[in-house]
Amino acid sequence: MLTVSPLVSAFAAAAVVLGAGLLLLPLLDRTRTLWRTLLLGTATILAWRYMAWRFTDTVPAFALAPEPILAWAFAGLEGLTVISSTIAFLILTRVRERGKEASRHAEWWAPELPPRVDVFIATYNEELEVLERTLVGAKALDHPAIRVYVLDDGRRDWLREVCARHGVGYLIRPDNAHAKAGNINHALSLRMREADAPDFVAVLDADFVPHRDFVSRTVALFHDSNVGLVQTPQHFFNADPVQHNLGISRAYPDEQRHFFDNVEASRDAWGIAVCCGTSSMVRTAAVQAIGGLPTESVTEDFLLSLRLAENGWQTVYLNEALTEGLAPEGLQEYIVQRGRWCLGMMQIIRNVYGPFGSHGLTLRHRVSILDSLLYWTTTFPFRLASLTCPLLYWYFGITVVNASVENIVAYYLPYYITVMMVLNWLSNGLFIPILNDVSQLLAAWPITRAVAVGLLTPGPHKFRVTAKGGDRTRIVVQWPLMRPFLALFGLTLAGLILALTSDFVFNYSEVAGDGRVIILFWTLYNLAVLAITMAACIERPRANQPLRQQAERVELTVDSRRLSAWLTDLGTDQAHLSGIAGAVPGSTGQLIIPGIGPVAARVLAETSDGCRVALNPEPEQRDRIISRLHTAAGAPGTGRGDLGLMLRDLARGLTR
């Protein structure tokens, strides 16, 4: 009789889970609550099956000694991450899309009385190149009753002149109290005293360009008089630092895609959607009813949704690409931004709306706050702990997870496979192993520090505004960010080599037994994560002006010749032409672009398929180019993951 080893049986069970997922998931409708509940419920059951095994079979009896204390601490932290995942999975069981609702209620107002909408562009230190895109986009909005105002906390005379040239309002205040929230409150107080006071205010960060239909689509959802705020997703026309530095922007979406494409739509289905600042619109009556934007947190947007909810106003989510912005281009700015988000959330929980506090929020909003609390306080510390646990074994002989390969395959592998498949089914392939860990690890220590500061100290807490723009034309190695990862990589590699090539300190086979194989795999995985994290700390040059594919016929006139070409890339100051011959570098002339006209041009260099040209457009032409690049319908960037393409691009990026 043929006997099958338990290890083979465990692998076979995991293979069945994988095969069933690959066969069935593509056939299921992601929008149906039934399928979402069954699949996420299965993932949750497997997660708790795994945690039950962890606490009963893999940790020693508790004692006041290093190994049991560390083993129980790590298992406890892992258990908290599973609690966090359970709440997140519960939220994801529903989804709501409001596109049809917005279409049904377009122009719900009387035709002769369109609601007055102010567009507030909050700015502090952004450059002209960043701001002019937003100004051009705001001027192109198609709603019939719009006023645009730049709220300048930098009090810059040159920006006042730019606003006058564009015909938009310019507002300043005597101080910078309460940062962005204070800036908006000041502008709103001024506007509400005027005869044409707005019914609604749309808020844009200085680096976010609205599409033409941003206001008309968003204001449609205010047909419901209980709606106090409408949030729309944030899309980005440039690659974030992880995408760019690793060269994977074609295949790996920006880090916020899962939240905006999936989580917010699910939160909306439960009535707990949140404001995310830019790309939102508020009912002025609702903001006035709560005394203005709250200022008790550096993330006033999330707090605004909670304050509105406590006073009976809804926050809803329109999941359409109606704006596009500039993602942080530098890794330091990327990390600072996420640390500020975490700090703001901790301020809300400590000082205003704790999940178990005495306030007027409903149970579902308390669960929403608990979900955010657990996400920030467990995800990133767990990532750091996962890097250090193998080191405890290699250097001190401390086994934090004492398990056999057979049991890991039987309990952990089905759970991991199911979670990854279900999340990728929900999100169009946004969850890619290792890269998700890299994104979390880059900001893990600053976020962990922000958790402690926000929860344990009363404040006020200082924060830095996320810098945008600037010179990005040089290779920059972010040594302060890389050094901790380099040190961990060196310690991990040295411990592995030392332990496997000598009897130094411990006889490891006696210390951990079969668990040594688990530690070995864990160590190799950590080395891969750390290596890619260090590569992400090397910032590559990027053009100051992002280009966008165009693919249209144009003519280049140089030296009295008219040369036909394909325009494949267009920016405000340069373009790439394909299928053209005879354009001599240094020659000058005009590039005739349909809808923009003849633009002064100079040939910069030949390329393998054509040439690059520098452009010198007139101010009106420059505005039309910006409008074409940024205000048309559709989402820029990558909206789904492609594992095969990502692996090819990552290999190319790491070897060049």
C-alpha positions, -999 to +999 in steps of 0.1 A: +000+000+000+014+034-010+019+057+019+020+095+015+041+115+039+024+142+060+046+169+043+035+157+008-002+157+020+002+193+033+017+205+000-011+187-019-037+205+002-021+239-005-019+230-042-056+223-042-063+257-026-041+274-052-057+254-081-092+261-070-085+298-067-069+300-102-099+282-117-128+298-099-119+333-090-118+347-126-154+334-131-168+354-101-182+389-100-161+411-077-190+434-070-213+407-055-215+407-017-221+370-016-188+360-033-169+387-014-183+374+019-176+337+012-141+343+000-130+368+027-148+347+053-127+317+042-095+337+044-105+348+079-112+313+091-079+301+077-061+330+094-076+322+128-069+284+122-033+294+117-032+317+148-048+289+170-020+266+159+006+293+165-004+298+202-009+261+209+020+245+191+048+270+183+054+290+215+069+276+247+052+277+281+055+313+294+083+320+318+105+350+327+132+341+303+143+357+270+130+329+246+094+325+259+090+363+264+101+370+228+082+341+214+049+352+231+056+388+222+060+380+185+030+357+184+009+384+202+019+410+176+011+386+148-023+379+165-030+417+165-023+418+128-048+391+122-074+410+143-066+440+120-070+419+089-103+404+102-118+439+105-104+449+072-119+418+055-153+425+071-152+460+056-142+446+022-172+423+020-193+451+006-187+476-022-206+505-035-201+523-068-220+557-072-213+564-109-248+557-120-262+577-091-241+607-102-254+603-138-290+600-127-288+632-106-267+654-128-281+689-127-305+680-099-309+717-093-332+741-112-315+749-145-315+786-139-300+782-104-269+760-105-253+758-071-223+781-065-191+762-061-158+776-049-126+758-057-100+763-029-064+755-039-043+754-007-006+761-011+024+769+011+057+764-007+050+748-041+068+760-072+051+777-102+055+746-124+034+726-098+008+753-093+002+763-129-011+728-138-037+731-110-047+766-120-051+757-157-072+727-147-094+747-123-101+773-150-112+745-174-139+731-151-173+728-169-197+737-140-215+770-148-211+787-114-175+784-103-150+807-085-114+797-081-093+809-052-056+802-043-051+802-006-014+812-002+001+805+032+034+814+017+023+850+010+043+852-022+040+883-044+049+864-076+019+840-070-004+870-066+007+881-100+002+846-115-033+845-101-041+879-116-028+867-150-050+836-148-080+855-135-085+836-102-088+849-067-059+852-043-063+850-005-038+852+023-042+854+061-022+871+088-007+839+103-004+801+095-023+788+125-036+753+122-019+748+088-042+737+059-073+735+080-068+770+093-061+783+058-094+768+045-113+780+075-100+816+070-110+816+033-144+801+040-151+827+067-143+855+042-163+840+013-194+832+034-198+869+042-200+878+005-230+881-017-220+852-039-211+829-010-207+793-022-231+765-016-202+740-019-164+742-017-141+718-036-107+714-020-075+708-041-040+705-030-016+727-050-003+697-070-037+682-079-052+690-113-090+686-117-104+670-148-130+691-166-159+672-151-146+671-115-171+696-101-201+685-122-198+648-113-191+655-076-218+680-070-244+656-084-241+635-053-253+664-031-288+658-044-292+640-011-296+667+015-279+645+042-246+644+023-221+667+038-189+657+019-181+638-013-146+623-017-131+612-050-100+591-055-065+604-059-046+593-090-010+603-099+005+612-132+040+604-121+055+573-105+060+573-067+096+567-054+092+529-050+079+526-086+104+549-101+136+539-082+129+502-090+119+509-126+085+491-122+059+518-128+045+500-159+036+469-139+033+479-102+006+504-092+013+532-067+010+523-031-024+541-026-043+523-053-057+496-031-071+522-007-087+544-033-098+517-057-111+492-032-111+502+005-129+535+002-156+520-021-161+493+006-161+519+034-188+538+015-210+507+014-209+506+052-214+544+055-179+550+069-161+566+039-136+592+049-123+625+036-088+624+022-083+661+018-077+669-018-101+660-045-131+664-022-161+687-020-180+699+011-214+714+017-207+748+033-238+745+055-225+713+069-190+727+077-206+758+093-228+736+114-198+719+130-179+751+135-155+748+105-128+723+097-115+707+129-080+716+139-071+690+167-051+668+143-026+673+115-049+651+094-079+673+095-095+654+066-102+621+085-113+641+116-137+662+094-155+630+083-159+619+119-171+653+131-196+654+103-208+619+111-213+628+148-235+657+137-256+636+113-239+644+080-228+617+055-194+613+038-198+595+004-173+583-022-175+587-059-150+562-073-141+580-106-108+594-118-117+631-116-084+646-106-047+637-110-018+648-089+019+647-082+030+618-060+060+625-037+090+623-060+116+619-033+118+589-009+122+612+021+091+631+012+072+599+006+081+587+041+074+620+058+039+621+043+031+586+057+045+595+091+023+626+091-008+605+082+000+581+111+006+609+136-026+626+127-046+594+132-030+588+166-039+624+176-075+618+167-076+586+187-058+600+218-075+634+220-108+633+201-124+601+190-110+569+205-128+537+195-140+532+230-144+568+241-175+587+252-186+606+221-216+605+197-202+583+170-221+551+160-207+516+163-197+513+127-176+545+129-160+532+161-151+500+142-137+523+114-115+540+139-104+507+155-095+495+120-073+525+114-057+522+149-048+485+144-035+491+109-010+517+120+000+501+153+005+465+141+014+464+104+047+483+106+060+471+140+053+436+127+074+442+096+103+453+118+099+424+141+099+400+112+134+412+102+149+408+137+135+374+147+159+354+126+188+374+140+178+363+175+182+327+163+215+331+144+232+351+171+216+340+203+200+307+196+166+321+205+138+303+186+108+327+183+088+303+160+095+267+168+076+247+141+081+219+117+081+224+079+051+200+077+030+222+101+041+254+084+029+240+051-003+227+066-013+258+086+005+288+071+006+281+034-032+277+028-038+308+048-012+328+029-022+315-005-059+322+001-054+357+014-031+367-015-055+352-041-086+368-026-070+402-022-056+401-058-090+390-071-106+420-053-079+445-064-069+435-099-036+421-089-023+449-066-007+426-040+027+413-051+048+395-025+081+411-014+072+444-030+043+450-006+068+443+022+093+467+007+067+495+006+058+489+043+094+485+054+106+518+039+084+538+063+081+512+091+104+529+117+091+565+112+056+552+114+063+532+145+079+563+161+048+584+151+025+558+167+044+562+200+046+600+198+009+604+189-005+580+215+018+588+244+024+625+242-003+653+243+013+675+216+011+698+198+033+680+173+053+696+146+052+682+111+067+689+077+047+697+045+054+672+018+077+689-007+068+687-044+087+697-075+124+707-074+155+693-092+152+656-097+178+653-124+207+636-104+212+602-089+208+606-051+216+578-026+195+583+005+222+571+029+203+581+061+174+559+050+196+531+036+220+526+065+196+508+088+186+484+060+222+479+050+231+471+087+203+446+089+213+430+056+249+427+068+239+413+102+214+388+086+239+376+059+268+374+084+247+355+109+236+330+082+271+324+069+286+321+104+260+297+116+261+275+085+299+273+083+310+268+119+300+256+153+303+292+166+283+297+199+255+271+193+248+237+179+218+249+159+205+215+150+198+208+187+184+243+193+157+244+167+155+210+150+132+212+120+126+248+128+160+256+115+147+251+079+119+276+087+144+301+100+166+296+069+138+303+045+127+333+066+163+346+065+165+343+027+132+360+023+144+389+046+176+392+025+155+396-007+132+422+010+162+441+024+181+440-009+152+455-029+145+480-001+181+493-004+177+495-041+146+517-036+168+541-016+188+550-047+168+578-063+172+578-100+169+609-122+135+618-134+124+646-157+110+676-138+081+676-162+063+643-166+054+634-201+024+616-214+018+594-244+000+612-272+005+593-305-008+618-331+003+631-365+022+665-364+045+685-386+079+699-378+090+729-399+128+734-400+150+751-426+121+757-449+112+720-448+080+704-435+087+671-419+058+647-410+061+628-378+043+610-350+041+629-317+046+601-290+054+622-259+044+657-251+053+680-222+052+717-217+088+722-226+098+692-248+084+665-271+095+632-287+089+627-324+089+593-340+091+583-377+110+614-388+143+618-406+164+648-415+159+668-383+194+681-375+202+687-338+204+724-332+180+734-360+151+756-351+116+760-364+080+752-354+062+721-343+026+723-355+003+704-330-034+700-337-055+720-313-024+740-300-010+755-332+026+762-343+049+761-313+085+774-314+108+743-314+145+734-314+158+699-323+177+686-292+190+652-303+183+623-326+169+591-311+166+556-325+132+562-339+132+600-344+142+630-324+137+650-292+127+687-295+126+715-270+094+736-270+090+773-262+052+778-263+034+811-258+015+814-225-018+805-241-002+775-259+014+764-226-020+764-209-036+744-238-008+718-235-013+715-198-050+712-203-045+684-228-021+665-206-040+667-174-077+676-177-091+649-200-111+620-186-094+588-176-070+576-149-032+581-154-007+556-142-010+518-137-042+505-122-034+468-120-004+446-112+013+425-138+037+400-121+055+389-152+061+424-165+071+435-130+097+408-127+112+417-161+113+454-153+127+448-118+155+426-131+163+453-157+162+481-132+184+463-106+211+453-132+215+486-151 
